[in-house]
Amino acid sequence: MAIQGRIPVSFGEVFPHGVYATGPAEALENFESKRQEIDKATGLPVWVIDVYDADPAAGHRASAIRVKVAAEVCPVVPDAVFGPFRPIEFEGLTVTPYVEETGRKPNGDPRVRVAYSFRARGIRPAAAAGKGAGRSASSGSSGKDAA
């Protein structure tokens, strides 16, 4: 198969309505070692940013997303625009689909769904905060890149 591992995607294609960070980036802790996760592809520390997809058609549960960012230093999210919401865009976005078991059917068979893991090289403030943020596909660097 030609496609293996992380699949590069355009931020604007995945999040045409943009995303809003709800807090600062935090170190992603490895569950077993209790140390910060290290990206296998780059050897860089991994940070996680909780965001909400601004797509009005997305359900509430589908809107809350965690995006992992591999970077030497912790990415800095911009100041909040309203409440805790900070419009951002991800640079070097990739997606990895996987199958997730969500429980059992009455007959004992597993309930499964396709889920997605998102990773990025860096972040930047959204080009048009609150007005279709994410439609821009520019690849400018914010100085926080690394993946």
Secondary structure as GFF3:
##gff-version 3
##sequence-region A 1 147
A	DSSP	beta_strand	7	8	.	.	.	ID=ss1
A	DSSP	alpha_helix	11	14	.	.	.	ID=ss2
A	DSSP	beta_strand	19	21	.	.	.	ID=ss3
A	DSSP	beta_strand	26	27	.	.	.	ID=ss4
A	DSSP	beta_strand	46	53	.	.	.	ID=ss5
A	DSSP	alpha_helix	60	63	.	.	.	ID=ss6
A	DSSP	beta_strand	64	70	.	.	.	ID=ss7
A	DSSP	beta_strand	86	91	.	.	.	ID=ss8
A	DSSP	beta_strand	94	104	.	.	.	ID=ss9
A	DSSP	beta_strand	110	120	.	.	.	ID=ss10
A	DSSP	beta_strand	122	125	.	.	.	ID=ss11
###
